[in-house]
Amino acid sequence: MSEGGSDILFGGDDVSEIAKLNAERAVSELRYGRPVVLATDGARFAVLALDAAAPADVARFFAAADAETDLFLSAPRARALGLSTIGPVCLRTGPQDIAELSRLAFAAGARSEAPWRPAPDLGCLVELARLAQLLPAFLVRPARPGDATLVRCLAVAEAELRAATAQETRFREVARTPVPLRDVADCRFVVFRGGLAQRDQLAIVVGEADASGPVPVRIHSSCITGDLFGSLKCDCGDQLREGLQLIARRGGGVLLYLDQEGRGTGLAAKMRAYGLQHEGFDTIEADAQIGFEPDGRRYGAAVAMLRGLGIGSVELLTNNPAKIAALQAAGIEVSARTAVLGTVTAENRDYLVTKARRAGHLLDWPAIAAKLG
């Protein structure tokens, strides 16, 4: 596998620096609870992320145009409310306090009698929420010329959001050093930097794999609860350690450790979903209640990192067919697949069955369901 230089870029096309900068600033503004102006084809909207807003922020937003302010909700949340099975919606709520808005946007079992309309023209807000790692619920109102409340607000266009997404596939190697692990001593940690806000992603190179043939590779999304603290609710920590040991037994390969907590929703949303699981929702139902599709992860970083390491063919250690499809679509050959299994416990059994039955993971769910009584 290649020893990449710190000045080499992998993947993606050049994008406008202004577009990328505006998208990154929009993410920051929304996470600070400030509105941004979103320009779509033929319209401009002021948007405020409910997940990051304080009561005073919400009151100011309504005060500027209370009769025209809507609550934007994603398609999964619209389905959870029983409003629509087609796509995102806007609810005309009128001035509301943040507690009532949050009930409509996030609470389990909520219902709404408010007038609503389909909102396909604002579907890019779902992508903006993903980039910002916020729940996909926004206050929205028209941004009219001369609106003094928006003078200092950042403006971002849909095209700039698309450019920022494309930039997620551009990474460069910034550090490489040996890091012996307890069970796998011959390891090197290789850090790549790229994507939105130039976040760091980690490749753990084990042994000396021959990149002229298929290289054993595990793509592992971060799970702070399972990987670090040994949570019994999932099998992530088991898969992490088993993946590294499988690679070592094959003489070498790579584990890509991606910063995609909660299947791409982020740590805060994951904890919200955990709370709903305690109320009886399965992992997919819990994510839908707070507005997310079953899996929001992206694998452009993984593709870029593999190319940066000189790997074009892999034996993929996974139970998830979406990872196989993502690599194949990007031109990485997946020559074989090997399952990576963890211990079935009373706490994670239903989670594993849900991954198999509802998310299509390649697991023997009847056997899992039969375990532990």
Secondary structure, DSSP 8 states (H G I E B T S, - for coil): -----TT-EESS----HHHHHHHHHHHHHHHTT--EEEEETTEEEEEEEGGG--HHHHHHHHHH-GGG-EEEE-HHHHHHTTS-SSS-EEE---S--HHHHHHHHH-TT----S-EEE-GGGTHHHHHHHHHT--SEEEEEE--TT-GGGTTS-EEEHHHHHHHHHHTT-EEEEEEEE---SS--SEEEEEEEETGGGEEEEEEEEE---TTS-EEEEEEE--IIIIIT--SS-SHHHHHHHHHHHHHHTTEEEEEEE--TTTTT-HHHHHHHHHHHHTT--HHHHHHHTT--S-----HHHHHHHHHTT--EEEEE-S-HHHHHHHHHTT-EEEEEE-------TTTHHHHHHHHHHH--S--HHHHHHTT-
